[in-house]
């Protein structure tokens, strides 16, 4: 588990280890990818490959590897077991269509899971076909890489391969396999799986492993399980605040989709808001708005409470004391989220120091945006350059009054106006993955034309470059298109 300097002793730079497989058998099952008929590499992430210490040139024709038809040297494929609360209801799950090839060790000793998503059925498939469709896999590639460019912790996408086979969902679709790269795939649901089995030793082993892998400095403290819970609460508070600052709606915040590493994971029914509205929901199956944009902090705390419940037996031998420790840790989530969210929103408004009225100033702007149905990304991009007074908004008395308050607030800080403007430009993306543009890119790619997707990815790779982007990448969806919906892809 310790960081070390790896040597490139495998073909194409593969340096795979298997620390997760050292956990009790409860947590995994050996399984090989199912061969596909005609693998074809659709898109390959050269920069990510190089950052992992892989030979991008050697892998650029790696359809066989990225489809699962061939295994990289040193791989030992497994499917991971986990449970989860899905829309509040507990169920046993596991990797029903994903296979972990191993953990790539970079030249500096960093460890990353290499997982094939859509690689065929596993012991956890529950009668599923284990396959994935091309459109949803390309969506995950686009959104995860956009999130990375935005500076938000995330899993990433190394490659997408078309399988040459069909998959059957609501309609017949092209099959595909995504190669996902993650700090790990340890989820709240992984702990729920062990706790549901009533296996305290397994919970303790998973706790120790997670600490060594993600929080090694906390592993030798007075109460390592409590330290783990507190650290995960902090990372999730920071992560959700970052989502909220860019208008990102995850869409399916089940406990199996909350990674203890603090990374965003699972890009199914996710999307970015155009018009600001806390009630925004994109998922076709979230009919009651459980995972709406504005509910994400509360859902995160709910999920963390489920994690705390799994740790009670290892937090303290006395149940009452264990519950008290867990409740004290969980009670801190709201303050930590507010801290990170206010800090992010202050940066978006070019504010360096704190004032007591900042929260009210921010909430007033958001209230106006909601009432005006203002575009989330474009509103803040305009404020980054203070071109908002050039917009039609200047005729709105409520916005003009807010703008005057903001200008007065800027005038009370010691930093120069140019420094404030620079902070705003660095904190407000000029572009995010516009839903209608993503759909156009996916439609073209499914018909064999990757040029639209490649152009979109190029723009999304530099979201804070306010000078380079053409207007078509900043526009909200055309009127009359109806409510935008996304689907889980399974």
N, C-alpha and C positions, 0 to 999 in steps of 0.2 A: 504493500500500500504506500510505502514511502516514496517520495519523489526521487528519481534517479535519472542519470543521463543514459538514454537508450542508444544503441548502435543499430544502424540500418542493415540487419543481417537477413532480411527477407526480401523476396522479389517485390518490386514496386514500392518498397518502403514499409510493408506491413510489419507491425510490431504488436501483435495481439496477445493480451493477457486475459485472464478469466477469474478475477477476484470474486465477482458475484456468484459464480458457480461454487465457490467455497462455502456459501451459506447452506443451511440445512436443505435437504431435498424438497421440503415443503414449498420452497420458493421458486422452483424451476423444474423444467422437464426437458430432457434432450430430444431434439427433433431436427430433422434436416429439411431445408427448403424443398418444395415440390418443383420439379423441372417444368419449364415453360416451353412452348412450341417454337417461337421465333423471336428471341429477344432482340430489341433494337434500342440503342441508347438515344434517348430523346434530348436530354439536357444533362450537362456535367458541370459541377462547380469547381473549376480549376483552383481558384484562390483558396477555397476551403480545403481542398485536397493538399495543397502545398503547406498550409498552416498545420495540417495533421502530420506532416513529414512524409506524405505519399508522393510518388513520382507521377505527376499529372500526365505527362506524355505517355507513360506506360499504361495508364488507366483510361485514357481518353477513348479507347476503343473497348472498354471493359464491360460490354453488355452482358457477357456471361457471368462475370463476378457480381454485377449489380442487379441481376435478375435472380441470383441464387443457383444458376445452372452449374457454376463452378464456385468453389470456396477458396478464399484467400489463404495463403499459407498460415498455419497456426490457428485457424479458426476451430471453434468447438461450439456449434450452434445449439442454443437453448431457447425455449419460450419461458417467459417470466410469469409467475402467478401473482395475482392480486385480486382484491375485491373492490367494492366501491358503493357509495351512495349515489345513485343516478336519479336526479330530480327528487332527492330526499328519500328514496327507497333503497334499502340495502340489498345488494346482490353479489354473488361470486362471479368473477370475470376471468382475468388472465389474458395473455397475448393470444387472441384468437386468430390473428393473421399476421403477427409480427414475430420475427426471429432474430435474436441477438447473436451476432457472429463472434463478438468478443469486444475487448476494450483496447483501442489503439493508444499506444504510449508515444507521445511526441518526443522530440529530441531533448526537450527540457523536462520531461517527466510528467507532463500533464496527461490525464486519463480521460478518454472519451468513448462512450458506447458507440458501436457501429451496428445499426439495426436495419434489417430489411422489413419494410412494411408492405404487406400484400404478397408474402412469400409462400402462401399455402396454409392448409389447415394444421392445427396443433392440437395437443390434448385438451386445450381450453377453448376450442372453437365453438362448442355448443351447436353443432349441426351447421355452422356457417361454412362457406366455401374457402375461407382463408385468403381470398383475393381482394384486390383493390382496383379501382377504376382510374383511368388516365386523368380525367378532369380534376377530381379531388386531390390526386397526388401532385399535379402541377399547381393547384391552388396552394397546397401546403408549401411547396417550393417557393412560390412568389411571396406569400405572406410571411413565412419564417425568415426569409432573407431580407425582406423589408423591415421587419422588427429588429433584426440584427443591425441594420444600417441606422435605425433610429436610436440605437444604443440601449435597447431593452433586452434583458436576459432572455434567451430563447434556445430551444433546440434549433438545429439547422439542417439543411438539405444538401446532400452531396451529389445525388444523381436521381434521375427518373428514367426507368426503362419501360418501354412498351413491350408487352409479352407476346403479341401476335395471337392472343386468345380473347374470347369475349367473356364478360361478366354480366350477371343478370341481377338488376336491381328493379327500380320502377320501370326501367327500360333496358335494352341491351346496350352495353357500353364496352369500350376498349379496355382491356386489362392492362395493369401497370404495376410496377414495384418501385417504391421510394426507398432510397437509402438515407436514413435519418441518423444524425450525429447529436449526441446528448451528453451533458456532464454525467448524467446517469438517468435511469428510468425508475428510480425509487420514488414511489408515490405515497400519498396518504393511504391509498387503497392497499398498498403493499403491507403496511402495518395493520390495516383492518383485516387482511387475510390471515395473518398470524394470530391476531387477537380472537378472531372468530373460531379458529381451530382450538382455542384454549391452551395454546402452547406458549407459556411464559418464557421458556428457554429460547424459543424462536424469536419472540419479541426482543429479548435481550440481545441475541446475536445480531438481529437486524439493526437495533439501536447502536450497538458497538461498531458495526460495519459502516453505517451511515455517518457516524461521527468521524471515523478514521478517513473516510473518503471525502467528505465535504467540510468537516469542521474539526480538523485534527488538533487544533489548539485547545479544544474543549474536552477532549477525550479523557484527560487525566484529572479533571476537576473534582470538586466535592460531590456533585450530583450530576454526572454526565447526561442522563436522560432528561433532566430538567433543563440543562444547558442546551440540549438539542432542541427541545420544544421552544425555548425562548429564541434560539437562533433562527428556527424556521418561521416563527411568528414575525420576526424582524424582516427577514427576506421577503416574505409574502406581503407584508405591509408596504415595503418599498416597491415591489413589483406591481401590485394593483394600483398604487399611486401613479406609476409610470404609464400604465394602461389608460388611466383616467385622464392623464394630461395630453394624450394624443387622440382621444376619442375612439379607443379600441374596445370592441365588444367581443369577449371570448366566445360566448354563446353556449358553452356546455361545461360549466364549472362543476362537474361531478368530482367527487373526491379522488377518483382514479385519474383525474386530469390535473391534479395539483402535485407538482414535483417538489420534493424536499430540497433540491438544489437551489430552488428559487427561480428556475427558468420557466418560461411559457412553454407549454406542451400541448399538443393535439390541436391542429388547425382544421377542424371540421366546419361547423356552422359559425365561423367567425367573420367579422367584417369591421370596417371603420365607418363611423357616422359621417353623413353629409350634414344635414341640418341638426343642430344640437337639440336633443331631447333625452332627459334621463330615462324615459320609458322605452327607449329604442330597443327593439328585439329583432334579430335577423333569423334565428333558427326556426325552421318550419315546424318543429315539434315542441317548441317552448310556448305553448298556447296561453299560459297564464303569466308569462313574463317573469318567471323565477330568476332567470339569468339576464335580466335587462341591464343596460349600461349602468344606471344609477344604483342597482342593487349589488354590484360586484363586491364592494368592500364588506357588506354584511354577509354575503355568501362565503367569502374567504374566511371570515371569523367562524362561521358555522362549520366549514370544513376543518378548520384548525381545532375546533372543539372535538370533532370526531377523532382527530389524531391524538389529542390529549387523552381521550377515553381509552385508546389502545395502550397508552403508556402508564396508566395508573398503577399497574402491578409492579412496575420497575421504578416508579418515581419515589415510592416510600413503602416500607412494609406495612404501615398502618393505613388502611383505606381512607379514613377521614383526613389524615394529614396529606395523603396523595391528592385527594380531591381539592384540598385547600391550596396546595402548591400549583395545581393545574389551573384553578380558577384565577389565582393571582397572576399567573403568566398570561392567560387569555385576556384578562381585563386590560392589559397593556396594549392590545392590538389597536384599539380605536385611536388612542393617543399617537401611537407610532405611525398609523396610516395618515392621520391628520397632519402630523409633522412632515412626512414625506410629500403629501399632496400640496400643502401650503408652500413648501419650499419649491416644488416644481412650478406651481402657479405663479409664485413671486418671480421666478426666473422668466417665465413667459411674459410677464408684464414689465420686465426690466428692473425689478426691485432687488436691491442688494441687502439691505438691513430689514429688520422686522419692525412693524408698528401694530398696535393693538387693533386697528381698524382694517387691516389687510384682508382678513377673512370676509368681512362685510363688503369690501370693495370688489372682491372676486365674485362673491355670490350675487351681487347686483349685476355684474356683467353677464353672468350665466343666466340669470333670470330674464334679462333683456334679450339674450340670444335665443332663449326658448320661446319667448313671446313673438320674436321677429322671425323665427325659423331660420336664423342665421347659420351659415355654413361654419362648422366648428374649425376646420383647418384654415380656411380662408380668412376668418375673422381674426384669428391670432396672427396669421401671416401679415395681414394688413397692419395690425398693431405693432408688429416687429419693425415696420418701416414708418409707422405712424401716418399711413396713407388713408386711415379710416375716415378722416374728415373729407377726403376726396370722393368718398362713396355716397351712395344715396342715403346712407345712414345719417348724414349730417342734417337731413330734414326731420329726423326723429328726435323729438324733444327729450325723451328718456335717455337715448344714447348720448346726446350732446351734454346732458347733465352729468352722466357717468364719465364721459371723456374729460370734462372739466375737473372732476374729482381726481381722476387718474393723473392728469397733468400737475395738479397741485401736489399730489403724493410724490411724483417724480421730482418736483422742485424742492422737496424737503430733504432729499438725500445728497450726500456730499460728492458722489461720483459724477463725472461729466456726462452730459447727455449722449455723447458718442459711445461711452462705455455701456450705458444702458441699452442703446440701440444694438450694440454688438452682442450683449447678453441675450436680448430678445431674438435676434436672428439665429443664435446658436441654440435656442431653446424651443423655437417654433418651426416645425418642418414646413417647407413650401409645398411639399407633396406627401401624400400618403396613398396607399393602394385604393384608388377609387373603385368602388364596387362594379360600376358599369364598364370601366376599362379592364378590370380583371376578367370580367365575363367575355369581353371581346377578344382578349388575348387567349383565353382558354378555348373559345370556339375556333379560333384560327389554328391553334396548336393541335386540336383534335382532328383538324383536316390537313395536318401536315405542314402548316405554315408557322414557323417559330419566330418569324421576324417581328411580329407585333409583341409577343411576350419578351423577346430579347430587348426591344426598345423600351418597354415598360420597366424591365429589370435594371436597365442602365440608368434610367431616371431615378428609380427608387433607391439605387445604391448611393446616391448623394442627396438625401432628403433636405439637408440644411443649406444646400447651395441655392440661394434665392435668385441667382442671376441666370442660371442656365436653362430653366425649364420653360417649355412652350406652354401657352395657355391651355391647350387641350388636356394637359395632365393635372390642371388645377380646378377644372370645372366640376360642379356638382352634376349628378345624374340629370339627364334631360327630363323635363316635366312630362307627366302623362304616362310614365312607365310603370306605375303601380308600386306597391310596397315591395322592397327587395327582400328575397328570402334565400337562405343558404341551407344546405343539407349535410348530414353527417357523412355521407359517402359509403355507409356500410349496408 
